[in-house]
Amino acid sequence: MTHPISKEMSRKFRCVGMFTLFVAVSVLETGNAAAEDWLRFRGTTGSGVASEGTAVPTKFSSTENVKWKEAIPGAGASSPIIVGDKVILTCYTGYGQDRDEIGEMDQLKRHVLCYSKSDGSKLWQKDFEPHLPEDPFKGMGVPEHGYASSTPASDGTNVYVFFGKSGVIALDLEGNELWRADVGTGSGRMKWGSGASPVLAGDTVVINATDEANAVVGLDKNTGKELWRNEGISNVWGTPLAVGSGDDQSVVISVPKEVWAMDPATGKLDWYATNGVADSSVSSSPVLDGDNVICMGGRSGTGVALKLGGSKGADVTETHTAWKGKAVARIMTPVVYNGLMFGISRGVVTCADAATGKEIYKERLPSDALGGGGGRRGPSSDYSSPVVSGGNVFQVLKDGTCLVIAAKREFELVAVNKFEDDGTEFNSTPSFSDNQMFIRSNKFLYCIGE
């Protein structure tokens, strides 16, 4: 099968299996999912915005407005997901939990944890042996996020967990293993480890295994059987985005220097653009603003917005570029709310008009808001992405500081909250459900609420 893509990418792209590329985020609630569930990274639709009317306290700490707090047996950067009364997340133990005492790789273990949303009591824990060797705990990659960085995904009935080289595991909501599948055991050139989260598209679990296999893989969510495998994609840690519906649905993915919109049933390009992120890697995920999809990130600091649509297989670079400009985020994924796009990086808050890309304000945070250096050490220091609840942007920094910024055109620092008693790193993006916010560190899971 030949795809009408640029010469650079067409040399790399190869499709294997029953279906071609179908990298979709389902925006439909399935199974037993409820309106207040938070079923994947950045919420059920991947927007990073809590349900309308959801509001959590803007002031909190290790003790203030904490409904409950539970110890976690190990570290991790994955976000909690919420399915009914269950809060589910992953962690790892035995190796690479402490930068000063790394330990031995053969002691590494992965864990899936389930807690009661009501009171924080642990409902179950499942432990998994890793595939070894893993990417080593050294350099500028793995030590920044660890070995449990992929947020689980759920259809409201089962939970799907990605542990990189250790594969994909499906569990029911009681923790019983249903199946597991291997999607690749290789390493990327930079050995930065796994970071992409699984997404569900109908009956397919879509895995971004570009670090393990230079591929995106589709698995049958009921059996774990591999349905298709698209190879030739590397250095992409962002999560794809499903736009439109029915026959008009496309799946948008940001890859180095290009943006693709694909038919989820066949993988053929609905349209593509050659003015994507001008870098060799992409970590930030696409976000949607009305009829525009926005992609950004990378060392180049570039961003682009593309109008949805276009003739089948067309290069829409000239016809559908809404704007091309500066990025508001590099590693983290920005959040769009009421036409405004927010990103926080290296201690600077940027607000831009999502429709034009024009900067509205750029404000450096006061030094006392940055605690022990969160946000100031470099662009990769803070891994959490901003999220919105109750008209406010919440941004967690690695040192346990949580900034609350008004989601409006004028800069307003609403609150600076610090988990001073924790003492470990915070790399996870918060989750929301029923006027509560769930934040995890390398040591605790917190439920914040009135």
C-alpha positions in Angstrom: 0.0 0.0 0.0 1.4 3.4 -0.9 0.5 6.5 1.1 0.7 10.0 -0.5 3.0 11.4 2.1 6.3 13.3 1.8 9.3 11.6 0.4 11.1 11.6 3.7 8.3 9.9 5.6 7.2 7.6 2.7 10.7 5.9 2.9 10.0 5.0 6.5 6.4 4.0 6.5 5.4 0.4 6.3 2.2 -1.3 7.2 1.9 -4.9 8.5 -1.2 -6.8 9.6 -4.9 -6.9 9.0 -5.5 -3.1 9.2 -3.4 -0.1 8.4 -2.7 2.7 10.8 -5.6 3.3 13.2 -4.2 5.4 16.0 -7.4 6.8 17.5 -8.6 8.2 20.8 -12.2 7.3 21.3 -14.3 10.3 22.3 -17.2 8.1 23.0 -17.9 6.7 26.4 -18.1 2.9 26.3 -18.8 0.0 28.7 -19.8 1.2 32.2 -18.0 4.5 32.0 -19.8 7.3 33.9 -19.8 11.1 33.2 -17.4 11.7 36.1 -14.9 9.0 35.1 -11.4 10.0 33.9 -10.5 7.1 31.7 -7.1 7.9 30.2 -4.2 10.4 30.1 -5.8 14.0 30.3 -9.3 12.6 30.7 -11.8 10.6 28.8 -11.6 12.8 25.6 -8.0 13.8 26.1 -8.8 17.5 26.5 -7.3 18.0 29.9 -10.5 19.8 30.9 -12.7 18.6 33.8 -16.5 18.3 33.3 -18.4 21.6 33.3 -19.3 22.5 36.8 -16.5 20.5 38.4 -14.5 22.6 40.8 -11.9 21.7 43.4 -10.3 23.8 46.1 -7.6 26.2 44.8 -5.8 26.1 48.2 -4.4 22.8 49.5 -1.2 21.2 50.8 0.0 17.9 52.3 -2.7 18.4 55.0 -5.1 21.2 53.9 -8.2 20.1 51.9 -6.9 16.6 51.7 -9.8 14.2 51.8 -7.4 11.2 52.0 -3.8 10.4 51.4 -2.4 6.9 50.8 1.2 5.7 50.5 2.2 4.2 47.2 4.8 1.3 47.2 6.9 2.8 44.4 7.6 5.6 42.0 6.0 6.5 38.7 5.0 9.3 36.4 1.7 7.8 35.2 -1.5 9.6 36.0 -4.4 8.1 38.0 -7.5 7.1 36.1 -10.9 7.0 37.7 -13.4 4.3 36.8 -16.5 4.4 39.0 -15.3 4.2 42.6 -11.9 3.0 41.6 -8.7 5.0 41.3 -6.1 3.0 39.3 -2.4 3.8 38.6 0.9 2.2 38.1 4.3 2.3 39.8 7.6 0.5 40.0 10.0 -0.7 42.7 13.4 -2.2 43.2 15.5 -0.2 40.7 15.9 3.5 39.9 13.6 4.9 42.6 16.4 7.0 44.1 18.9 9.0 42.1 21.5 8.5 44.8 20.9 4.8 45.3 19.9 3.3 42.0 20.0 -0.4 42.9 20.3 -3.4 40.6 18.2 -3.7 37.4 17.3 -7.3 38.1 15.3 -6.2 41.1 12.9 -4.1 39.0 9.2 -4.8 39.4 6.1 -3.2 38.0 2.8 -2.8 39.8 -0.8 -1.9 39.1 -2.7 -0.4 42.1 -6.4 0.1 42.7 -7.8 2.4 45.5 -11.2 3.3 46.6 -12.2 6.8 45.4 -14.3 7.2 48.5 -11.8 6.7 51.2 -8.4 5.8 49.6 -8.4 2.2 50.9 -6.4 -0.2 48.7 -8.6 -2.6 46.9 -6.0 -4.6 45.1 -2.4 -4.7 43.8 -0.9 -6.7 41.0 2.8 -7.2 40.5 4.6 -8.0 37.3 8.1 -9.1 36.4 9.8 -6.9 33.7 11.5 -7.9 30.5 15.2 -7.2 30.9 17.4 -5.4 30.0 15.5 -2.1 30.4 16.9 1.2 29.4 19.4 2.1 32.1 18.6 4.6 34.9 21.1 7.2 33.7 21.5 10.3 31.6 18.8 12.8 30.8 16.0 10.4 30.0 14.8 7.6 32.3 15.8 9.4 35.6 13.4 12.2 34.8 10.4 9.9 34.7 11.2 6.3 35.6 9.7 3.0 34.6 6.0 3.5 35.1 5.2 6.6 32.9 2.3 5.4 30.8 -1.1 6.2 32.1 -3.6 3.2 32.0 -6.7 3.4 29.8 -10.1 2.0 30.5 -13.3 1.4 28.6 -15.3 1.4 31.8 -15.1 -2.4 32.0 -11.4 -3.4 31.8 -8.1 -1.6 32.2 -5.2 -1.6 29.7 -1.7 -1.0 31.0 1.5 -0.4 28.9 4.8 -1.3 30.5 7.0 -0.7 27.4 9.3 -3.6 26.8 7.3 -5.6 29.3 4.3 -5.4 27.1 0.6 -4.6 27.3 -1.6 -6.1 30.0 -5.4 -6.2 30.2 -7.1 -6.5 33.6 -10.7 -6.5 34.7 -11.7 -4.0 37.4 -11.0 -6.6 40.1 -7.4 -7.0 39.0 -7.8 -10.3 37.2 -5.4 -10.6 34.3 -7.3 -11.2 31.0 -4.4 -11.2 28.5 -0.9 -9.8 27.8 0.8 -8.9 24.6 4.3 -8.1 23.5 4.7 -5.1 21.2 8.5 -4.8 21.1 11.5 -5.0 23.3 13.9 -2.7 21.5 15.3 0.7 22.6 15.3 4.1 20.9 18.6 5.6 19.9 18.6 7.9 23.0 17.4 5.2 25.4 14.9 7.7 27.0 12.4 4.9 28.0 8.7 4.5 27.5 6.4 7.5 27.9 3.3 7.2 25.6 0.0 6.0 27.0 -2.4 3.5 25.5 -5.7 4.7 24.0 -8.8 2.9 23.0 -10.5 3.2 19.6 -13.6 1.0 19.5 -12.4 -2.5 20.1 -8.8 -1.7 19.5 -6.1 -0.8 22.0 -3.7 1.5 20.3 -0.1 1.4 21.6 2.6 3.9 20.6 5.6 1.6 20.6 7.9 3.9 18.7 10.5 3.6 21.4 10.3 -0.2 21.6 9.7 -1.1 18.0 9.6 2.0 15.8 6.0 1.2 15.4 2.4 1.9 16.4 0.5 -1.3 17.2 -3.2 -2.2 17.3 -4.4 -4.9 19.6 -7.9 -6.5 19.9 -9.0 -5.2 23.3 -10.9 -8.5 24.0 -8.1 -11.0 23.2 -4.8 -9.0 22.9 -4.4 -10.4 19.4 -2.3 -8.1 17.2 -4.5 -6.7 14.5 -1.9 -4.5 12.7 1.5 -3.0 13.1 2.8 0.2 11.3 6.5 0.5 11.4 9.0 3.2 10.5 7.9 5.8 13.1 10.4 6.9 15.7 11.0 9.5 18.4 7.3 10.2 19.0 6.0 10.2 22.6 2.8 12.1 22.0 -0.7 10.7 22.1 -2.7 10.8 18.9 -6.1 12.6 18.8 -9.3 11.5 17.2 -11.3 14.2 15.5 -14.7 14.2 13.8 -17.1 11.2 13.9 -18.5 8.4 11.8 -17.2 8.4 8.2 -15.6 11.8 8.7 -13.5 10.7 11.6 -9.7 11.2 11.3 -6.9 10.3 13.6 -4.3 13.1 13.9 -0.7 12.4 15.0 2.2 14.8 15.2 5.5 13.4 13.9 8.8 15.1 13.3 8.3 17.9 10.7 4.8 16.6 9.7 1.2 16.2 10.8 -0.9 13.3 9.6 -4.7 12.8 9.6 -5.6 9.2 8.9 -8.7 7.3 8.2 -9.0 5.1 11.3 -10.5 2.2 9.3 -7.8 1.9 6.7 -4.9 4.0 7.8 -4.8 5.9 4.5 -4.1 9.6 4.8 -7.1 11.8 4.8 -4.7 14.7 4.6 -1.2 15.6 5.7 0.9 18.7 6.2 4.7 19.2 6.0 5.0 22.2 8.3 4.8 20.3 11.6 7.1 20.5 14.6 10.5 21.3 13.2 12.5 18.8 15.3 13.7 15.2 15.3 11.3 14.2 18.1 7.8 15.1 19.4 6.7 14.7 23.0 3.7 17.0 23.1 0.3 15.6 22.0 -2.1 17.3 19.5 -4.9 19.3 21.0 -8.2 20.4 19.5 -9.7 23.9 19.4 -13.0 23.9 17.4 -12.1 23.0 13.8 -8.4 23.4 14.3 -5.9 20.8 15.6 -2.8 22.3 17.2 0.6 20.6 17.3 3.7 21.9 19.0 6.8 21.1 21.0 10.4 20.1 20.5 13.6 22.1 20.8 12.6 24.3 17.9 9.7 25.8 20.0 7.4 25.8 17.0 3.7 25.3 16.9 1.2 24.9 14.0 -2.6 24.9 13.8 -4.3 23.1 10.9 -7.9 23.3 9.8 -9.6 20.0 9.7 -10.6 18.6 6.4 -9.2 18.5 2.9 -9.4 16.3 -0.1 -8.5 12.7 0.4 -4.7 12.2 0.5 -4.1 15.9 -0.1 -1.2 18.0 1.1 -3.0 20.8 3.0 0.1 22.7 4.0 -0.8 25.7 1.9 -4.6 25.5 2.1 -5.4 24.6 5.7 -2.7 26.2 7.8 -4.6 28.4 10.3 -1.4 29.7 11.9 2.3 28.9 12.4 4.1 30.3 15.3 5.8 29.8 18.7 5.0 26.9 21.0 3.8 27.4 24.5 5.1 24.0 25.5 7.9 21.6 24.7 7.5 18.4 26.7 4.2 19.0 28.3 0.9 19.1 26.3 -0.8 22.5 26.4 -4.4 22.9 27.5 -7.1 24.9 25.5 -10.0 26.4 27.4 -12.5 29.0 26.1 -10.3 29.8 23.1 -7.2 30.3 25.2 -4.1 28.1 25.1 -1.9 27.8 28.2 1.5 26.3 28.8 3.9 26.6 31.7 7.6 25.9 31.1 10.8 26.9 32.9 9.0 29.1 35.3 7.1 31.1 32.6 3.4 31.1 32.0 2.3 31.6 28.4 -1.2 32.4 27.3 -2.0 32.5 23.6 -5.1 32.9 21.4 -5.8 29.3 20.2 -7.4 30.6 17.0 -4.4 32.7 15.9 -1.5 31.5 17.9 -0.7 35.1 18.9 0.7 35.5 22.4 -1.6 37.3 24.8 0.8 37.3 27.7 4.0 35.8 28.9 4.6 36.0 32.6 7.6 34.9 34.7 6.5 33.4 38.0 7.9 34.9 41.2 10.8 32.9 42.6 8.9 32.1 45.8 6.3 30.3 43.7 8.9 27.9 42.3 9.9 26.4 45.6 12.9 24.1 45.3 13.7 25.0 41.7 10.7 23.4 39.9 10.3 24.7 36.4 13.7 26.6 36.4 16.3 23.9 35.8 15.4 23.3 32.2 12.6 22.5 29.7 12.5 18.9 30.7 12.4 19.4 34.4 8.6 19.4 34.8 6.8 16.5 33.1 3.2 17.2 34.3 0.8 18.8 31.8 -1.6 21.6 32.7 -5.2 20.8 33.3 -8.3 22.9 33.8 -11.1 22.7 36.5 -13.5 25.4 37.6 -12.0 28.1 35.3 -8.5 27.6 36.7 -5.3 26.0 35.2 -3.6 23.6 37.6 0.1 22.9 36.9 2.2 20.6 39.1 5.9 21.0 39.2 8.4 18.3 39.9 9.3 19.6 43.4 5.6 19.3 44.6 4.5 22.8 44.0 1.1 23.1 42.4 0.3 26.4 40.7 -3.2 27.6 40.2 -3.6 30.2 37.4 -6.9 31.9 36.3 -7.8 30.6 32.9 -8.4 34.1 31.4 -6.7 36.7 29.2 -5.1 38.5 32.1 -2.5 36.8 34.2 -3.6 36.0 37.7 -1.8 33.7 40.0 -4.6 32.4 42.1 -2.6 30.2 44.5 0.7 28.5 45.1 0.3 25.2 46.9 3.1 23.0 48.2 3.2 19.4 49.2 6.0 20.2 51.7 5.9 17.0 53.7 6.2 14.7 50.7 9.9 15.0 49.8 9.7 13.1 46.5 9.2 14.1 42.8 5.8 14.8 41.2 5.8 13.9 37.5 2.1 13.0 37.0 -0.7 15.0 35.5 -3.7 15.5 37.9 -7.0 13.8 37.3 -10.5 15.0 38.2 -13.8 13.4 39.3 -16.8 14.5 41.4 -15.2 17.8 42.5 -12.0 16.1 43.6 -8.5 16.2 42.2 -6.2 13.2 42.3 -2.5 13.8 42.4 0.3 11.3 42.8 3.9 11.7 43.7 6.6 9.0 43.9 5.4 8.3 47.4 1.7 9.2 47.9 -1.6 9.4 46.2 -3.6 12.4 47.2 -7.4 13.1 46.9 -7.9 16.9 47.1 -11.4 18.2 47.9 -13.5 20.3 50.2 
